[in-house]
Amino acid sequence: MPELARFYGLVIRMFAETGERHHHPHFHVVSPNGEAVFTIDNLEILAGKLPSRERRLVEAWAELHRIELLENWARLQAGGQIVPIDPLR
């Protein structure tokens, strides 16, 4: 799964859906403390769980980079490659 960003022990990834596309645009987060899938539009957790501190970090990062996330989603679904996104600093 292509990596978009890495910061504070969090790894943000996104992948292209194959077959019938029925999911909301989303990204995956992996940390030492859990995993979660976030929608891009409203940052709702679709699956998994993260500790509240890590969730807030992901939400802050995603709010800053929502347009880039949506562009990467469209790029992947069209068969292209992702463009890495700056980490939260």
Summary of the structure (lengths in Angstrom):
residues: 89
radius of gyration: 12.1
end to end distance: 23.3
largest distance: 36.9
contacts: 247
relative contact order: 0.24
helix: 28%
strand: 29%
